[in-house]
Amino acid sequence: MREKILVVDDDDKITSMLRRALAFEGYTVATAANGLDGLKAMLEQDPDLLILDVMMPQVDGWEVVRRIREGGSDVPILMLTAKDEVSDRVKGLDLGADDYLVKPFALEELLARVRVLLRRRTERAEAPTNRISYDDLTMDLDTREVTRGDQLIELTAKEFELLHLFLQNPKRVLSRDVIMEKIWGYDYSGESNVLEVYIALLRQKTEEYGHKRIIQTVRGAGYVLRGD
């Protein structure tokens, strides 16, 4: 499947030149002539890369970058600027652009940068992830960070192990015996309330800030990670 590139620039000559050159390189190309149309095209086209001019009517390139990043998109953005000023380049990069070129630019350099940005995105997408999630709860097994929504949850080592077990078995009812054997390494005798204590601690931490309960009690059977 051919990669799609969106070019947003109010200069018809540049837009036309880039459309022909990128199409010749095998890309699918969409264009927009101003920032507002560019934002609409982002939603409609879902491009693999955005080439974006800075100085445009209605909404400039900096504002386009800001809105795109605030919307959660990680699409690579190559900005085109008519000014070779450090402050302009820094502003674009700080807002979330990935690279920039100063006009006038060599077409060969632009194509090279496009290839680099697309390759980075592919490598990032293909990189193995070591995160597991359920609903809005995410656990990073490398950093051992747990988040629910935007909130970081501080867990002890044993709480982390217990939550990890639930995340590995979403919607599956886990008996007390199974949990005790997996987490504490011995058969549950029915006398200790250690499991109930840790379940209560996990609920307190994962339900902070008004989050709904996702560790449910199944009477007579055990516990389950489920969002009902």
Contacts in CASP RR format, 6 or more apart in sequence:
PFRMAT RR
TARGET T0000
AUTHOR 0000-0000-0000
METHOD contacts of the structure
MODEL  1
MREKILVVDDDDKITSMLRRALAFEGYTVATAANGLDGLKAMLEQDPDLL
ILDVMMPQVDGWEVVRRIREGGSDVPILMLTAKDEVSDRVKGLDLGADDY
LVKPFALEELLARVRVLLRRRTERAEAPTNRISYDDLTMDLDTREVTRGD
QLIELTAKEFELLHLFLQNPKRVLSRDVIMEKIWGYDYSGESNVLEVYIA
LLRQKTEEYGHKRIIQTVRGAGYVLRGD
2 26 0 8 1.000
2 27 0 8 1.000
2 28 0 8 1.000
3 27 0 8 1.000
3 28 0 8 1.000
3 48 0 8 1.000
3 49 0 8 1.000
3 118 0 8 1.000
4 27 0 8 1.000
4 28 0 8 1.000
4 29 0 8 1.000
4 30 0 8 1.000
4 45 0 8 1.000
4 46 0 8 1.000
4 47 0 8 1.000
4 48 0 8 1.000
4 49 0 8 1.000
5 22 0 8 1.000
5 27 0 8 1.000
5 28 0 8 1.000
5 29 0 8 1.000
5 30 0 8 1.000
5 47 0 8 1.000
5 48 0 8 1.000
5 49 0 8 1.000
5 50 0 8 1.000
5 51 0 8 1.000
5 114 0 8 1.000
6 29 0 8 1.000
6 30 0 8 1.000
6 31 0 8 1.000
6 32 0 8 1.000
6 38 0 8 1.000
6 41 0 8 1.000
6 42 0 8 1.000
6 45 0 8 1.000
6 47 0 8 1.000
6 49 0 8 1.000
6 50 0 8 1.000
6 51 0 8 1.000
7 15 0 8 1.000
7 18 0 8 1.000
7 19 0 8 1.000
7 22 0 8 1.000
7 29 0 8 1.000
7 30 0 8 1.000
7 31 0 8 1.000
7 32 0 8 1.000
7 51 0 8 1.000
8 31 0 8 1.000
8 32 0 8 1.000
8 33 0 8 1.000
8 34 0 8 1.000
8 35 0 8 1.000
8 37 0 8 1.000
8 38 0 8 1.000
8 41 0 8 1.000
8 50 0 8 1.000
8 51 0 8 1.000
8 52 0 8 1.000
8 53 0 8 1.000
8 56 0 8 1.000
8 61 0 8 1.000
8 64 0 8 1.000
9 15 0 8 1.000
9 18 0 8 1.000
9 31 0 8 1.000
9 33 0 8 1.000
9 51 0 8 1.000
9 52 0 8 1.000
9 53 0 8 1.000
9 56 0 8 1.000
9 80 0 8 1.000
10 33 0 8 1.000
10 34 0 8 1.000
10 53 0 8 1.000
10 55 0 8 1.000
10 56 0 8 1.000
10 57 0 8 1.000
11 53 0 8 1.000
12 33 0 8 1.000
14 53 0 8 1.000
14 80 0 8 1.000
14 103 0 8 1.000
15 31 0 8 1.000
15 33 0 8 1.000
17 107 0 8 1.000
18 29 0 8 1.000
18 31 0 8 1.000
18 51 0 8 1.000
18 110 0 8 1.000
19 29 0 8 1.000
19 31 0 8 1.000
21 107 0 8 1.000
21 111 0 8 1.000
22 29 0 8 1.000
22 111 0 8 1.000
22 114 0 8 1.000
23 29 0 8 1.000
25 111 0 8 1.000
27 114 0 8 1.000
30 41 0 8 1.000
30 45 0 8 1.000
30 47 0 8 1.000
31 41 0 8 1.000
32 38 0 8 1.000
32 40 0 8 1.000
32 41 0 8 1.000
34 56 0 8 1.000
34 57 0 8 1.000
34 58 0 8 1.000
34 59 0 8 1.000
35 56 0 8 1.000
35 57 0 8 1.000
35 58 0 8 1.000
35 59 0 8 1.000
35 60 0 8 1.000
35 61 0 8 1.000
35 63 0 8 1.000
35 64 0 8 1.000
36 58 0 8 1.000
36 59 0 8 1.000
38 64 0 8 1.000
39 59 0 8 1.000
39 64 0 8 1.000
39 67 0 8 1.000
39 68 0 8 1.000
41 47 0 8 1.000
42 50 0 8 1.000
42 68 0 8 1.000
42 73 0 8 1.000
42 75 0 8 1.000
47 75 0 8 1.000
48 75 0 8 1.000
48 76 0 8 1.000
48 118 0 8 1.000
48 121 0 8 1.000
49 75 0 8 1.000
49 76 0 8 1.000
49 77 0 8 1.000
49 78 0 8 1.000
49 114 0 8 1.000
49 117 0 8 1.000
49 118 0 8 1.000
49 121 0 8 1.000
50 68 0 8 1.000
50 75 0 8 1.000
50 76 0 8 1.000
50 77 0 8 1.000
50 78 0 8 1.000
51 78 0 8 1.000
51 80 0 8 1.000
51 110 0 8 1.000
51 114 0 8 1.000
52 61 0 8 1.000
52 64 0 8 1.000
52 65 0 8 1.000
52 77 0 8 1.000
52 78 0 8 1.000
52 79 0 8 1.000
52 80 0 8 1.000
52 97 0 8 1.000
53 61 0 8 1.000
53 79 0 8 1.000
53 80 0 8 1.000
53 81 0 8 1.000
54 60 0 8 1.000
54 61 0 8 1.000
54 62 0 8 1.000
54 79 0 8 1.000
54 80 0 8 1.000
54 81 0 8 1.000
54 82 0 8 1.000
54 83 0 8 1.000
54 88 0 8 1.000
54 92 0 8 1.000
55 61 0 8 1.000
55 81 0 8 1.000
55 82 0 8 1.000
61 79 0 8 1.000
62 91 0 8 1.000
62 92 0 8 1.000
62 95 0 8 1.000
65 77 0 8 1.000
65 79 0 8 1.000
65 92 0 8 1.000
65 95 0 8 1.000
65 96 0 8 1.000
65 97 0 8 1.000
66 95 0 8 1.000
68 75 0 8 1.000
68 77 0 8 1.000
69 95 0 8 1.000
69 96 0 8 1.000
74 121 0 8 1.000
76 98 0 8 1.000
76 99 0 8 1.000
76 117 0 8 1.000
76 118 0 8 1.000
76 120 0 8 1.000
76 121 0 8 1.000
77 96 0 8 1.000
77 97 0 8 1.000
77 98 0 8 1.000
77 99 0 8 1.000
78 97 0 8 1.000
78 98 0 8 1.000
78 99 0 8 1.000
78 100 0 8 1.000
78 101 0 8 1.000
78 110 0 8 1.000
78 113 0 8 1.000
78 114 0 8 1.000
78 117 0 8 1.000
79 92 0 8 1.000
79 97 0 8 1.000
79 99 0 8 1.000
79 100 0 8 1.000
79 101 0 8 1.000
80 100 0 8 1.000
80 101 0 8 1.000
80 102 0 8 1.000
80 103 0 8 1.000
80 105 0 8 1.000
81 88 0 8 1.000
81 89 0 8 1.000
81 100 0 8 1.000
81 101 0 8 1.000
81 102 0 8 1.000
81 103 0 8 1.000
82 102 0 8 1.000
82 103 0 8 1.000
83 102 0 8 1.000
84 102 0 8 1.000
89 100 0 8 1.000
92 100 0 8 1.000
93 100 0 8 1.000
98 117 0 8 1.000
98 120 0 8 1.000
99 113 0 8 1.000
99 116 0 8 1.000
99 117 0 8 1.000
101 109 0 8 1.000
101 110 0 8 1.000
101 113 0 8 1.000
130 140 0 8 1.000
130 141 0 8 1.000
130 142 0 8 1.000
131 138 0 8 1.000
131 139 0 8 1.000
131 140 0 8 1.000
131 141 0 8 1.000
132 138 0 8 1.000
132 139 0 8 1.000
132 141 0 8 1.000
132 164 0 8 1.000
132 167 0 8 1.000
132 168 0 8 1.000
133 139 0 8 1.000
133 167 0 8 1.000
134 166 0 8 1.000
134 167 0 8 1.000
134 170 0 8 1.000
134 214 0 8 1.000
134 225 0 8 1.000
135 214 0 8 1.000
135 227 0 8 1.000
136 148 0 8 1.000
136 149 0 8 1.000
136 211 0 8 1.000
137 146 0 8 1.000
137 147 0 8 1.000
137 148 0 8 1.000
137 149 0 8 1.000
137 167 0 8 1.000
137 206 0 8 1.000
137 214 0 8 1.000
138 146 0 8 1.000
138 147 0 8 1.000
138 148 0 8 1.000
138 149 0 8 1.000
139 145 0 8 1.000
139 146 0 8 1.000
139 160 0 8 1.000
139 163 0 8 1.000
139 164 0 8 1.000
139 167 0 8 1.000
140 146 0 8 1.000
141 164 0 8 1.000
144 160 0 8 1.000
145 152 0 8 1.000
146 152 0 8 1.000
146 153 0 8 1.000
146 155 0 8 1.000
146 160 0 8 1.000
146 163 0 8 1.000
147 153 0 8 1.000
148 206 0 8 1.000
148 209 0 8 1.000
148 211 0 8 1.000
149 211 0 8 1.000
151 208 0 8 1.000
151 209 0 8 1.000
151 211 0 8 1.000
153 205 0 8 1.000
153 206 0 8 1.000
153 208 0 8 1.000
154 205 0 8 1.000
155 163 0 8 1.000
155 202 0 8 1.000
155 205 0 8 1.000
158 183 0 8 1.000
158 198 0 8 1.000
159 198 0 8 1.000
159 201 0 8 1.000
159 202 0 8 1.000
159 205 0 8 1.000
161 183 0 8 1.000
162 179 0 8 1.000
162 183 0 8 1.000
162 198 0 8 1.000
162 199 0 8 1.000
162 202 0 8 1.000
163 202 0 8 1.000
163 206 0 8 1.000
165 174 0 8 1.000
165 179 0 8 1.000
165 182 0 8 1.000
165 183 0 8 1.000
166 174 0 8 1.000
166 215 0 8 1.000
166 223 0 8 1.000
166 224 0 8 1.000
166 225 0 8 1.000
167 225 0 8 1.000
169 225 0 8 1.000
170 225 0 8 1.000
170 226 0 8 1.000
171 224 0 8 1.000
171 225 0 8 1.000
171 226 0 8 1.000
172 224 0 8 1.000
172 225 0 8 1.000
173 218 0 8 1.000
173 221 0 8 1.000
173 222 0 8 1.000
173 223 0 8 1.000
173 224 0 8 1.000
174 222 0 8 1.000
174 223 0 8 1.000
174 224 0 8 1.000
175 221 0 8 1.000
175 222 0 8 1.000
176 188 0 8 1.000
176 190 0 8 1.000
176 195 0 8 1.000
176 222 0 8 1.000
176 223 0 8 1.000
177 187 0 8 1.000
177 188 0 8 1.000
179 188 0 8 1.000
179 195 0 8 1.000
179 222 0 8 1.000
179 223 0 8 1.000
180 186 0 8 1.000
180 187 0 8 1.000
180 188 0 8 1.000
180 195 0 8 1.000
181 187 0 8 1.000
181 188 0 8 1.000
184 194 0 8 1.000
188 195 0 8 1.000
199 215 0 8 1.000
199 217 0 8 1.000
199 223 0 8 1.000
202 215 0 8 1.000
203 213 0 8 1.000
203 215 0 8 1.000
206 214 0 8 1.000
206 215 0 8 1.000
207 213 0 8 1.000
212 227 0 8 1.000
213 227 0 8 1.000
214 225 0 8 1.000
214 226 0 8 1.000
214 227 0 8 1.000
215 223 0 8 1.000
215 224 0 8 1.000
215 225 0 8 1.000
216 223 0 8 1.000
216 224 0 8 1.000
216 225 0 8 1.000
216 226 0 8 1.000
216 227 0 8 1.000
216 228 0 8 1.000
217 223 0 8 1.000
218 224 0 8 1.000
END
